[in-house]
């Protein structure tokens, strides 16, 4: 953990996205050393969700 960060810096950011009939609530926190950014991860999660829905 970066000692220069305060507790306030580590508070999650919560956003609500409406895509079609689906509402996604995204809680984001910043972590050091991540391999994908938040937008890429959300995109991947939504695609996986849609793929699972098609298979059902």
DRENMIMI-457362 format. One record per atom (N, C-alpha, C): residue number from 0; chain; atom name; z, x, y. Coordinates in nm, 3 decimals, decimal comma. Layout:
# residues N
+-----+-----+------+---------+---------+---------+
! seq ! mol ! atom !      up !    east !   north !
+-----+-----+------+---------+---------+---------+
! NUM !   A !   CA !       Z !       X !       Y !
...
+-----+-----+------+---------+---------+---------+
***
This chain:
# residues 56
+-----+-----+------+---------+---------+---------+
! seq ! mol ! atom !      up !    east !   north !
+-----+-----+------+---------+---------+---------+
!   0 !   A !    N !   0,000 !   0,084 !  -0,118 !
!   0 !   A !   CA !   0,000 !   0,000 !   0,000 !
!   0 !   A !    C !   0,000 !   0,088 !   0,123 !
!   1 !   A !    N !  -0,075 !   0,048 !   0,222 !
!   1 !   A !   CA !  -0,083 !   0,121 !   0,348 !
!   1 !   A !    C !   0,042 !   0,094 !   0,430 !
!   2 !   A !    N !   0,123 !   0,196 !   0,458 !
!   2 !   A !   CA !   0,248 !   0,174 !   0,531 !
!   2 !   A !    C !   0,227 !   0,131 !   0,676 !
!   3 !   A !    N !   0,105 !   0,147 !   0,729 !
!   3 !   A !   CA !   0,080 !   0,107 !   0,868 !
!   3 !   A !    C !   0,053 !  -0,042 !   0,880 !
!   4 !   A !    N !   0,031 !  -0,109 !   0,770 !
!   4 !   A !   CA !   0,008 !  -0,253 !   0,774 !
!   4 !   A !    C !   0,141 !  -0,327 !   0,781 !
!   5 !   A !    N !   0,140 !  -0,434 !   0,855 !
!   5 !   A !   CA !   0,259 !  -0,516 !   0,865 !
!   5 !   A !    C !   0,246 !  -0,633 !   0,769 !
!   6 !   A !    N !   0,354 !  -0,705 !   0,749 !
!   6 !   A !   CA !   0,350 !  -0,822 !   0,663 !
!   6 !   A !    C !   0,250 !  -0,923 !   0,715 !
!   7 !   A !    N !   0,238 !  -0,934 !   0,847 !
!   7 !   A !   CA !   0,144 !  -1,028 !   0,906 !
!   7 !   A !    C !  -0,001 !  -0,991 !   0,870 !
!   8 !   A !    N !  -0,032 !  -0,862 !   0,864 !
!   8 !   A !   CA !  -0,167 !  -0,818 !   0,829 !
!   8 !   A !    C !  -0,203 !  -0,858 !   0,686 !
!   9 !   A !    N !  -0,104 !  -0,874 !   0,600 !
!   9 !   A !   CA !  -0,129 !  -0,902 !   0,460 !
!   9 !   A !    C !  -0,126 !  -1,052 !   0,429 !
!  10 !   A !    N !  -0,106 !  -1,136 !   0,528 !
!  10 !   A !   CA !  -0,105 !  -1,280 !   0,506 !
!  10 !   A !    C !  -0,245 !  -1,325 !   0,465 !
!  11 !   A !    N !  -0,253 !  -1,416 !   0,369 !
!  11 !   A !   CA !  -0,385 !  -1,462 !   0,326 !
!  11 !   A !    C !  -0,453 !  -1,548 !   0,432 !
!  12 !   A !    N !  -0,584 !  -1,543 !   0,430 !
!  12 !   A !   CA !  -0,666 !  -1,629 !   0,515 !
!  12 !   A !    C !  -0,716 !  -1,741 !   0,426 !
!  13 !   A !    N !  -0,693 !  -1,865 !   0,466 !
!  13 !   A !   CA !  -0,734 !  -1,979 !   0,386 !
!  13 !   A !    C !  -0,846 !  -2,051 !   0,458 !
!  14 !   A !    N !  -0,955 !  -2,073 !   0,386 !
!  14 !   A !   CA !  -1,071 !  -2,143 !   0,443 !
!  14 !   A !    C !  -1,118 !  -2,250 !   0,346 !
!  15 !   A !    N !  -1,176 !  -2,353 !   0,402 !
!  15 !   A !   CA !  -1,225 !  -2,466 !   0,323 !
!  15 !   A !    C !  -1,376 !  -2,474 !   0,341 !
!  16 !   A !    N !  -1,449 !  -2,476 !   0,229 !
!  16 !   A !   CA !  -1,594 !  -2,483 !   0,232 !
!  16 !   A !    C !  -1,639 !  -2,608 !   0,159 !
!  17 !   A !    N !  -1,729 !  -2,684 !   0,219 !
!  17 !   A !   CA !  -1,787 !  -2,802 !   0,157 !
!  17 !   A !    C !  -1,931 !  -2,769 !   0,121 !
!  18 !   A !    N !  -1,962 !  -2,771 !  -0,007 !
!  18 !   A !   CA !  -2,098 !  -2,745 !  -0,054 !
!  18 !   A !    C !  -2,138 !  -2,862 !  -0,141 !
!  19 !   A !    N !  -2,228 !  -2,943 !  -0,091 !
!  19 !   A !   CA !  -2,266 !  -3,064 !  -0,163 !
!  19 !   A !    C !  -2,145 !  -3,155 !  -0,177 !
!  20 !   A !    N !  -2,118 !  -3,199 !  -0,300 !
!  20 !   A !   CA !  -2,003 !  -3,286 !  -0,326 !
!  20 !   A !    C !  -1,877 !  -3,207 !  -0,358 !
!  21 !   A !    N !  -1,887 !  -3,077 !  -0,361 !
!  21 !   A !   CA !  -1,774 !  -2,992 !  -0,403 !
!  21 !   A !    C !  -1,707 !  -2,929 !  -0,281 !
!  22 !   A !    N !  -1,575 !  -2,930 !  -0,282 !
!  22 !   A !   CA !  -1,498 !  -2,863 !  -0,178 !
!  22 !   A !    C !  -1,430 !  -2,742 !  -0,240 !
!  23 !   A !    N !  -1,449 !  -2,628 !  -0,178 !
!  23 !   A !   CA !  -1,387 !  -2,504 !  -0,224 !
!  23 !   A !    C !  -1,284 !  -2,461 !  -0,121 !
!  24 !   A !    N !  -1,163 !  -2,433 !  -0,166 !
!  24 !   A !   CA !  -1,060 !  -2,380 !  -0,079 !
!  24 !   A !    C !  -1,040 !  -2,235 !  -0,122 !
!  25 !   A !    N !  -1,064 !  -2,145 !  -0,028 !
!  25 !   A !   CA !  -1,063 !  -2,002 !  -0,058 !
!  25 !   A !    C !  -0,947 !  -1,936 !   0,015 !
!  26 !   A !    N !  -0,864 !  -1,867 !  -0,061 !
!  26 !   A !   CA !  -0,754 !  -1,790 !  -0,003 !
!  26 !   A !    C !  -0,789 !  -1,643 !  -0,021 !
!  27 !   A !    N !  -0,800 !  -1,572 !   0,090 !
!  27 !   A !   CA !  -0,843 !  -1,432 !   0,086 !
!  27 !   A !    C !  -0,734 !  -1,340 !   0,138 !
!  28 !   A !    N !  -0,714 !  -1,231 !   0,067 !
!  28 !   A !   CA !  -0,626 !  -1,123 !   0,113 !
!  28 !   A !    C !  -0,704 !  -0,993 !   0,106 !
!  29 !   A !    N !  -0,668 !  -0,900 !   0,189 !
!  29 !   A !   CA !  -0,737 !  -0,772 !   0,193 !
!  29 !   A !    C !  -0,667 !  -0,675 !   0,100 !
!  30 !   A !    N !  -0,745 !  -0,611 !   0,014 !
!  30 !   A !   CA !  -0,692 !  -0,509 !  -0,077 !
!  30 !   A !    C !  -0,773 !  -0,382 !  -0,059 !
!  31 !   A !    N !  -0,705 !  -0,271 !  -0,067 !
!  31 !   A !   CA !  -0,774 !  -0,143 !  -0,061 !
!  31 !   A !    C !  -0,845 !  -0,117 !  -0,193 !
!  32 !   A !    N !  -0,962 !  -0,057 !  -0,186 !
!  32 !   A !   CA !  -1,033 !  -0,015 !  -0,306 !
!  32 !   A !    C !  -1,107 !  -0,124 !  -0,381 !
!  33 !   A !    N !  -1,141 !  -0,234 !  -0,315 !
!  33 !   A !   CA !  -1,213 !  -0,341 !  -0,384 !
!  33 !   A !    C !  -1,358 !  -0,302 !  -0,406 !
!  34 !   A !    N !  -1,420 !  -0,362 !  -0,508 !
!  34 !   A !   CA !  -1,559 !  -0,328 !  -0,542 !
!  34 !   A !    C !  -1,659 !  -0,429 !  -0,487 !
!  35 !   A !    N !  -1,612 !  -0,546 !  -0,444 !
!  35 !   A !   CA !  -1,702 !  -0,644 !  -0,384 !
!  35 !   A !    C !  -1,632 !  -0,710 !  -0,267 !
!  36 !   A !    N !  -1,711 !  -0,750 !  -0,167 !
!  36 !   A !   CA !  -1,649 !  -0,814 !  -0,051 !
!  36 !   A !    C !  -1,624 !  -0,962 !  -0,082 !
!  37 !   A !    N !  -1,554 !  -1,028 !   0,008 !
!  37 !   A !   CA !  -1,514 !  -1,167 !  -0,015 !
!  37 !   A !    C !  -1,635 !  -1,259 !  -0,031 !
!  38 !   A !    N !  -1,736 !  -1,242 !   0,052 !
!  38 !   A !   CA !  -1,853 !  -1,329 !   0,044 !
!  38 !   A !    C !  -1,924 !  -1,315 !  -0,090 !
!  39 !   A !    N !  -1,935 !  -1,194 !  -0,139 !
!  39 !   A !   CA !  -1,999 !  -1,170 !  -0,268 !
!  39 !   A !    C !  -1,918 !  -1,233 !  -0,381 !
!  40 !   A !    N !  -1,788 !  -1,220 !  -0,373 !
!  40 !   A !   CA !  -1,703 !  -1,277 !  -0,477 !
!  40 !   A !    C !  -1,710 !  -1,429 !  -0,478 !
!  41 !   A !    N !  -1,704 !  -1,490 !  -0,360 !
!  41 !   A !   CA !  -1,712 !  -1,637 !  -0,353 !
!  41 !   A !    C !  -1,846 !  -1,684 !  -0,406 !
!  42 !   A !    N !  -1,952 !  -1,616 !  -0,370 !
!  42 !   A !   CA !  -2,086 !  -1,650 !  -0,419 !
!  42 !   A !    C !  -2,090 !  -1,643 !  -0,571 !
!  43 !   A !    N !  -2,032 !  -1,537 !  -0,628 !
!  43 !   A !   CA !  -2,029 !  -1,520 !  -0,773 !
!  43 !   A !    C !  -1,948 !  -1,631 !  -0,839 !
!  44 !   A !    N !  -1,833 !  -1,664 !  -0,783 !
!  44 !   A !   CA !  -1,749 !  -1,769 !  -0,839 !
!  44 !   A !    C !  -1,819 !  -1,905 !  -0,837 !
!  45 !   A !    N !  -1,888 !  -1,935 !  -0,728 !
!  45 !   A !   CA !  -1,960 !  -2,062 !  -0,717 !
!  45 !   A !    C !  -2,074 !  -2,066 !  -0,818 !
!  46 !   A !    N !  -2,148 !  -1,958 !  -0,829 !
!  46 !   A !   CA !  -2,258 !  -1,954 !  -0,927 !
!  46 !   A !    C !  -2,205 !  -1,973 !  -1,069 !
!  47 !   A !    N !  -2,095 !  -1,907 !  -1,101 !
!  47 !   A !   CA !  -2,036 !  -1,923 !  -1,234 !
!  47 !   A !    C !  -1,992 !  -2,067 !  -1,258 !
!  48 !   A !    N !  -1,935 !  -2,129 !  -1,156 !
!  48 !   A !   CA !  -1,891 !  -2,267 !  -1,166 !
!  48 !   A !    C !  -2,010 !  -2,360 !  -1,189 !
!  49 !   A !    N !  -2,118 !  -2,337 !  -1,116 !
!  49 !   A !   CA !  -2,238 !  -2,420 !  -1,133 !
!  49 !   A !    C !  -2,301 !  -2,400 !  -1,270 !
!  50 !   A !    N !  -2,299 !  -2,277 !  -1,319 !
!  50 !   A !   CA !  -2,353 !  -2,249 !  -1,452 !
!  50 !   A !    C !  -2,273 !  -2,322 !  -1,560 !
!  51 !   A !    N !  -2,140 !  -2,319 !  -1,547 !
!  51 !   A !   CA !  -2,055 !  -2,391 !  -1,643 !
!  51 !   A !    C !  -2,080 !  -2,541 !  -1,636 !
!  52 !   A !    N !  -2,101 !  -2,593 !  -1,517 !
!  52 !   A !   CA !  -2,124 !  -2,737 !  -1,499 !
!  52 !   A !    C !  -2,256 !  -2,778 !  -1,566 !
!  53 !   A !    N !  -2,358 !  -2,694 !  -1,558 !
!  53 !   A !   CA !  -2,487 !  -2,725 !  -1,620 !
!  53 !   A !    C !  -2,476 !  -2,727 !  -1,772 !
!  54 !   A !    N !  -2,392 !  -2,641 !  -1,828 !
!  54 !   A !   CA !  -2,376 !  -2,633 !  -1,973 !
!  54 !   A !    C !  -2,299 !  -2,752 !  -2,028 !
!  55 !   A !    N !  -2,219 !  -2,815 !  -1,945 !
!  55 !   A !   CA !  -2,137 !  -2,929 !  -1,991 !
!  55 !   A !    C !  -2,216 !  -3,056 !  -2,003 !
+-----+-----+------+---------+---------+---------+
***
